[in-house]
Amino acid sequence: MDILLDAIPLKGLMTGISRYVRSLYVELERLPGVTVHYYEGRLCTTKMPVQARTGSWTRTTSLVWKLPDAAAFGFRAATWLSYELKVRRLIRRNRFRLYHETAFTPSAVRVIPQVFTMYDLSLQKFREMHPKERVWFSDFFLKRRLGYAAHVITISDFIRSEICEYLHLPPEKVTAIPMAPDPFFSPRGRRKSQGVVEALGLPRDYLLFVGTLEPRKNLSLLMRAAAACRSHIPIVLTGWEGWGHDALPKATRDQGLRGRVFTTGYVDEESLACLYSNARALVFPSLYEGFGLPVLEAMACGCPVICSNTASLPEVAGDAALLVDPHDVEELADAIDRVMDDSALRSDLIRKGFRRAAHFSWEKTARETLAVFRSIV
């Protein structure tokens, strides 16, 4: 099984898509009979690409976002068309058995079977929460390219049902294979975790949010709930400052939370594990998620979880989290107060969280993915 992989996501920051691709292929490479060829538009190698440096990657991305929407769309589209041409030439010169597309649209590739991983339908269902150029790119390419995919893999049963309904794909052409927390995420000792917290200039006690700071993550509701709850505990927001994060300072001021909200930006994995381990709870009020990996990462680190009761999150969290309506400020504020005030509830959530996180593994995900690949080939 010689697999050609679109490795471009591996050259970004370790966020949702890049974590999926990296964790999956670390395990796939361990399975017998599998050879992976990583192609990132320039080089094709059997060695997994190194993750981007945070500073240079952020600067490059920010420059693209500063372009007018039409120019940014033109740049993105031209880059993608060039990539497709190069990958077709590469396939003609080599004996790959299957091509795995892991970006936002299938490639125009027919010479060998193509499996496309689709993470969610947010660009179709929450268009107003994305940059216009990103939505235009999806509108132009996705349906034009969907027929090139022999099979679609997605990351939750919820998204699988949406793909079948919205894109009119037959159920037998779409397989849901869940993600998993990396085994790296486990409880860190109090001394170590608090040392990281102090080094980042954060308060010793806090609620934690993890994810890209963008409108879909519903941080405005979190700010209103933080102002409404009895607990005046600080909020720590950890993650890359994505599109639309400029609205956050205004939401903080409007709710009178100045001095209670802290942002860390993107942090390395060890720091993230320490932040999970030290937090009183992870609060994840996202409006829409294809999976919601921070929920399982927090559980694996012994951190209680409060998350939305929408999209894939109930499927991922099971009975191990407090589920709240992501449109109800009072319900989220009450959940925060309950976790802060009730030590028995916290202990119960931690115990159930460990059990829930252990239910998922990247080894299982890799074996199920390889079974799909073999069936298509």
C-alpha positions in Angstrom: 0.0 0.0 0.0 1.9 3.0 -1.3 0.0 6.1 -0.2 0.5 9.6 -1.6 -0.6 12.2 0.9 -1.3 15.9 0.6 1.1 16.9 3.3 0.5 20.7 3.1 -1.5 20.7 6.4 1.6 19.2 8.2 3.5 22.4 7.5 1.1 24.5 9.5 0.6 25.0 13.2 -0.5 22.0 15.3 -4.2 22.9 15.1 -7.1 20.6 14.3 -6.4 19.5 10.7 -2.6 19.3 11.1 -3.0 17.3 14.3 -5.4 14.9 12.5 -3.0 14.3 9.6 0.1 14.0 11.8 -1.3 11.8 14.5 -3.0 9.5 11.8 0.1 9.1 9.8 2.4 8.5 12.7 0.2 5.4 13.4 -0.3 4.4 9.8 3.5 4.3 9.3 3.6 1.7 12.1 1.3 -0.7 10.3 2.8 -3.5 8.2 2.9 -3.0 4.4 2.3 0.7 4.5 4.6 3.2 2.7 3.7 6.9 2.9 4.9 9.5 0.4 4.5 13.1 1.7 4.0 15.7 -1.0 3.7 19.4 -0.1 3.7 20.9 -3.5 7.5 21.0 -4.0 9.2 17.8 -2.6 7.9 14.3 -2.3 9.6 12.3 0.4 8.9 9.3 2.7 9.8 11.5 5.7 7.1 13.4 7.5 7.5 17.2 7.1 8.5 19.3 10.1 5.9 21.5 11.6 6.1 25.3 10.8 7.7 27.8 13.1 4.9 29.7 14.9 6.2 33.2 14.1 6.9 32.8 10.4 3.7 30.9 9.8 1.6 33.5 11.6 3.2 36.3 9.7 2.7 34.7 6.3 -1.0 33.9 7.1 -1.6 37.4 8.4 -0.2 38.9 5.2 -2.7 36.8 3.1 -5.6 38.0 5.3 -4.6 41.6 4.7 -5.2 41.2 1.0 -8.6 42.3 -0.4 -11.0 39.4 -0.6 -10.9 39.1 -4.4 -7.1 39.1 -4.4 -6.8 36.6 -1.6 -9.3 34.3 -3.4 -7.3 34.7 -6.7 -4.0 33.8 -4.9 -5.5 30.8 -3.1 -7.2 29.5 -6.3 -4.1 29.9 -8.4 -2.0 28.2 -5.8 -4.4 25.3 -5.7 -4.6 24.9 -9.4 -0.8 24.8 -9.6 -0.7 22.2 -6.9 -3.2 20.0 -8.7 -1.1 20.2 -11.9 2.0 19.2 -10.0 0.4 16.3 -8.2 -1.0 14.8 -11.4 2.5 14.9 -13.0 3.9 13.3 -9.8 1.3 10.5 -10.0 2.1 9.8 -13.6 5.8 9.3 -12.8 5.3 7.0 -9.8 3.4 3.8 -8.8 1.3 5.1 -5.9 -1.8 3.0 -5.1 -3.9 5.7 -3.5 -4.0 9.5 -3.1 -5.2 10.9 0.3 -6.4 14.5 0.1 -6.5 16.2 3.5 -7.1 19.9 2.6 -10.4 21.6 2.0 -11.4 20.1 -1.4 -10.6 17.0 -3.4 -7.9 17.4 -6.1 -8.6 16.9 -9.8 -6.9 13.5 -9.7 -8.4 10.4 -11.4 -5.3 8.3 -12.4 -5.4 6.5 -9.0 -8.2 6.2 -6.4 -8.6 9.3 -4.2 -9.9 9.4 -0.6 -10.9 12.8 0.7 -11.1 13.7 4.4 -13.8 16.3 5.1 -13.8 17.7 8.6 -17.0 19.7 8.7 -19.5 21.8 6.7 -18.9 25.1 8.5 -17.9 26.8 5.2 -21.3 25.9 3.8 -23.5 26.3 7.0 -21.7 29.1 8.8 -20.6 31.2 5.9 -20.7 34.5 7.8 -18.2 33.2 10.3 -15.4 32.7 7.8 -13.4 35.2 5.6 -15.2 35.7 2.3 -12.3 34.5 0.2 -12.3 31.1 2.0 -16.0 30.7 1.4 -15.6 31.6 -2.3 -12.8 29.1 -2.6 -15.1 26.4 -1.2 -18.0 27.4 -3.3 -15.9 27.3 -6.5 -13.9 24.1 -5.9 -15.8 21.7 -3.6 -18.7 20.6 -5.8 -16.6 20.8 -8.9 -14.1 18.4 -7.4 -16.3 16.1 -5.3 -16.7 13.7 -8.1 -13.0 13.0 -8.1 -13.2 11.4 -4.7 -13.7 7.6 -4.7 -14.6 7.8 -1.0 -15.0 10.4 1.8 -13.7 10.0 5.3 -15.0 12.3 8.0 -14.5 12.5 11.8 -17.9 12.0 13.4 -21.2 10.4 12.7 -22.8 13.8 13.0 -20.7 15.2 10.1 -21.2 12.0 8.1 -25.0 12.5 8.2 -24.6 16.2 7.2 -22.3 15.3 4.2 -24.7 12.7 2.9 -27.7 15.1 3.2 -26.1 18.4 2.1 -23.8 17.0 -0.6 -26.2 14.3 -1.7 -23.6 11.5 -1.4 -24.7 7.9 -0.9 -24.1 6.7 2.7 -21.9 3.8 1.5 -19.5 6.4 0.0 -18.9 8.2 3.4 -17.2 6.7 6.5 -17.0 8.3 9.9 -13.7 7.5 11.8 -13.2 9.5 15.0 -10.1 11.4 16.0 -8.4 10.8 19.4 -6.4 12.6 22.1 -2.7 12.2 21.6 -1.2 9.9 24.3 1.0 12.8 25.1 -1.9 14.4 26.9 -2.0 13.2 30.5 -2.2 14.9 33.9 0.9 17.0 34.8 2.0 17.4 38.4 0.8 20.5 40.2 4.3 21.9 40.7 5.1 21.6 37.0 1.8 22.8 35.7 1.8 25.8 38.0 5.3 26.6 36.9 4.2 26.9 33.3 1.2 29.0 34.4 3.4 31.4 36.2 5.9 31.6 33.3 3.0 32.6 31.0 2.0 35.3 33.4 -1.4 33.7 34.2 -3.4 33.6 37.4 -3.1 30.4 39.4 -6.9 29.7 39.2 -8.8 30.0 35.9 -11.2 28.5 33.4 -9.7 27.5 30.1 -10.7 27.8 26.5 -8.6 26.1 23.8 -9.0 26.7 20.1 -8.6 29.2 17.3 -10.0 32.6 18.3 -12.7 33.0 15.7 -16.4 33.7 15.6 -17.6 30.1 15.3 -16.0 29.4 18.8 -18.7 31.6 20.4 -16.4 33.5 22.7 -18.8 36.4 22.9 -21.2 34.1 24.8 -18.4 32.9 27.1 -17.6 36.6 27.9 -21.3 37.2 28.8 -21.5 34.1 30.9 -18.3 35.0 32.7 -19.8 38.4 33.6 -23.1 36.7 34.7 -21.8 33.9 36.9 -21.2 34.2 40.7 -17.7 33.0 40.3 -15.3 35.8 39.4 -12.7 33.3 38.2 -10.4 34.5 35.4 -10.7 33.1 31.8 -7.6 32.0 29.9 -8.0 31.8 26.1 -5.3 29.6 24.5 -5.0 29.3 20.7 -4.0 30.9 17.5 -5.6 34.3 16.9 -7.7 33.4 13.9 -9.9 35.5 11.6 -12.3 37.7 13.5 -10.4 37.7 16.8 -10.4 41.5 16.7 -13.9 41.5 18.2 -12.7 39.9 21.4 -11.3 43.1 23.2 -14.6 44.9 22.6 -16.5 41.9 24.0 -14.2 41.9 27.1 -14.7 45.6 27.7 -18.5 45.5 27.1 -18.9 42.8 29.8 -16.7 44.6 32.3 -14.1 41.8 32.3 -11.0 43.9 32.0 -8.3 42.1 34.0 -10.1 38.8 34.1 -9.5 37.6 30.5 -6.0 36.4 29.5 -4.8 35.3 26.0 -1.7 33.2 25.6 -1.6 32.8 21.8 -0.5 29.5 20.4 1.5 27.4 22.9 3.6 24.3 22.6 2.1 20.9 23.5 3.8 20.6 26.9 2.5 24.0 27.9 -1.0 23.1 26.7 -1.0 19.9 28.7 0.0 21.9 31.8 -2.7 24.4 31.2 -5.3 21.6 30.9 -4.0 20.0 34.1 -4.1 23.2 36.2 -7.5 24.6 34.9 -10.6 24.4 37.1 -12.5 23.4 33.9 -12.4 23.6 30.1 -15.2 25.7 28.8 -15.9 25.0 25.1 -19.1 26.8 23.9 -18.5 26.4 20.2 -21.5 26.7 17.9 -20.3 24.0 15.5 -17.6 21.4 15.5 -16.7 18.5 13.3 -15.2 16.8 16.3 -14.0 19.0 19.1 -10.6 17.5 20.1 -9.9 19.9 23.0 -12.8 18.2 24.9 -10.9 14.8 24.9 -7.5 16.4 25.4 -8.8 18.1 28.6 -10.4 14.9 29.8 -7.2 13.0 29.3 -5.4 15.6 31.5 -8.0 15.3 34.3 -9.7 18.6 33.5 -13.6 18.8 33.9 -15.4 19.9 30.7 -18.3 22.2 30.0 -19.2 22.2 26.3 -22.0 22.8 23.8 -24.8 20.4 23.3 -24.7 20.9 19.5 -23.1 19.3 16.4 -20.6 16.5 17.2 -19.9 17.6 20.7 -22.4 15.3 22.5 -21.1 12.4 20.4 -17.6 13.1 21.5 -18.2 14.0 25.2 -20.7 11.3 26.0 -21.8 11.5 29.6 -18.4 12.9 30.8 -19.2 16.7 30.4 -21.8 19.2 31.3 -23.6 20.0 28.1 -25.1 23.5 27.6 -27.1 25.4 25.0 -24.5 27.5 23.2 -27.1 30.3 22.8 -28.1 30.4 26.5 -25.9 32.7 28.7 -27.6 31.8 31.9 -27.2 28.1 31.3 -23.5 28.4 30.7 -23.1 30.7 33.7 -24.9 28.2 35.9 -22.7 25.4 34.6 -19.6 27.4 35.5 -20.9 28.0 39.0 -21.8 24.4 39.5 -18.3 23.2 38.6 -16.7 25.8 40.8 -18.9 25.2 43.8 -19.5 21.4 43.7 -16.3 19.4 44.4 -18.2 16.1 44.1 -19.4 17.1 40.6 -15.8 18.0 39.6 -14.5 14.6 40.8 -17.3 12.8 38.9 -16.5 14.7 35.7 -12.8 14.0 36.0 -13.4 10.3 36.6 -15.8 10.0 33.7 -13.5 12.1 31.5 -10.6 9.7 31.9 -12.8 6.8 30.9 -14.2 8.7 27.9 -10.8 9.8 26.6 -9.5 6.2 26.9 -12.3 5.1 24.5 -10.5 6.8 21.6 -7.1 5.9 20.2 -5.1 6.9 17.1 -4.1 3.3 16.6 -7.7 2.3 16.2 -8.3 5.3 13.9 -5.3 4.3 11.7 -6.5 0.7 11.4 -10.0 1.8 10.4 -8.6 4.3 7.9 -6.3 1.7 6.3 -9.3 -0.6 6.0 -11.1 2.1 4.0 -8.0 2.6 1.8 -7.7 -1.2 1.1 -11.4 -1.4 0.2 -11.0 1.5 -2.3 -7.8 0.2 -3.9 
